Amino acid sequence: MSLELLPLFLTALALGLLGGGHCIGMCGGLMGALTMSIPPQQRTGWPLWRILLSYNLGRISSYATAGSVVGSLGWLVQDLGLGIILRTIAGLLMIAMGLYLANWWSGLTRIERVGRGLWRHIEPYARRLLPVTSAPRALALGALWGWLPCGLVYSTLVWASSHGNSALSASLMLTFGLGTLPTLLATGLAAQRMLLILRKRSVRVTAALLVILFGVWTLPGPHKAWLMGHTGHGETATMESASPMHQH
């Protein structure tokens, strides 16, 4: 991995980690329901962890698939010379995500309506996989679960695709998914303790401010030179060299 791309992957990982509070609120109940659908004899030890890991492997693979598809569209937008518009939308969505995490503005939830139509078609197939009796079944269910409407995922997806490369977008979404893993793998008492930490006002505001900073950094403009500590031309050159689209 090129050093120029390292900040992008660290950002993707941080978004997954910082969005942990949203993940628990959005998917924590679902994760609990899925766990309860596992036969009682498989709810302990390695059988339980194998199924939980399979759920999440399927979910994260869906994020990577979506990243690849939307990243291809991002490349097309870049190729049409509209990359600045895509980066602007990505930055604004990131800022909206930060405002949502801090409970300052909930407009981001409206974006989730975009995916509800698709989810209505997917949900019946997901229900057919219940109860979960094996790791392959959990993997398939997780792959469908990954398409659940989620403003956090959508915002990160647009940001990942704004770099104009399908493989890079898929890799960033994979990294984002790995960032969400600790929260969604936590069960029982550990999950309750994590939830208490993530719901603390200071933690939520700190996470929100960091995500907003990511959004401001994503927005095109001369302010990026100040944020990155480089000259405007140098920073632009770095970002362009980081995007494989400019290597064609």
Protein Blocks (a to p, Z undefined) as FASTA:
>chain_A
ZZklmmmmmmmmmmmmmmmmmmmmmmmmmmmmmmmmpcfklmgcjllmmmmmmmmmmmmm
mmmmmmmmmmmmmmmmmmnopmmmmmmmmmmmmmmmmmmmnopacklmmmmmmmmmmmmm
mmmmmmmmpccfbfklmmmmmmmmmmgccfklmmmmmmmmmnopaklmmmmmmmmmmmmm
mmmmpgcjllmmmmmmmmpmklmmmmmmmmmmmmmmmpgcjklmmmnopafklmmmmmmm
mpmklmZZ
